[in-house]
Every structure is written in structure tokens, then in C-alpha cells.
Amino acid sequence: MAFVVIARWVARPGEEQAVRAAVEALVEPSRAEPGNLAYEPHSDPSDPRVFLLYERYVDEAAYRAHGESEHFRHAAEHALPLLEARERSFYETW
């Protein structure tokens, strides 16, 4: 069973490019994590402030390791203060 995370980030007005850059910086190192199966960024075509991240890990422990990684902590430090909203939903495949 894989552990899936759907993260929705909404940038504050005027911060969408900075948030997009932070997301882009996360993609390659996140995909390189040993427990990562997928890391797919998306943007809302009708609202450039809205981003959706589809993340799939071998298990919840791999997701937690992602959250403790240097690249995630760096992105979180810079991007999270630029967000108007941040939502996460968690799922398991079956």
C-alpha cells in the first residue's frame, strides 16, 4: 500500500511566482528520495495562485522523511509564509 498526499497551496496575491519557484525547487530532490514514488506539481489554469501537489510514497514513514528533508525544510521556510492557505489530505492506495 502506498501513502498518498494531496497538498493544495494558495499563494498570497502577488506571490504566485515565488511560490511556483519554491515548488519547482522541490520537484527533483523530492523525486530522488528513496521512498518517493511520484511527486507531481500542478497549477490551476484559471487561478495562477493555486497549486496542487500529488505526492506518493512507499509508506507514511517515507512521507515523514520527506518532511524532514533539507530541501523540504528550505522550501517550507521560504514558501509557507507566502501562502494564503495550505491544505493536505492523506490517502492509502488499495
Secondary structure, 3 states (H helix, E strand, C coil): CCEEEEEEEEECCCCHHHHHHHHHHHHHHHHCCCCEEEEEEEEECCEEEEEEEEEEECCHHHHHHHHHCHHHHHHHHHHHHHEEEEEEEEEECC
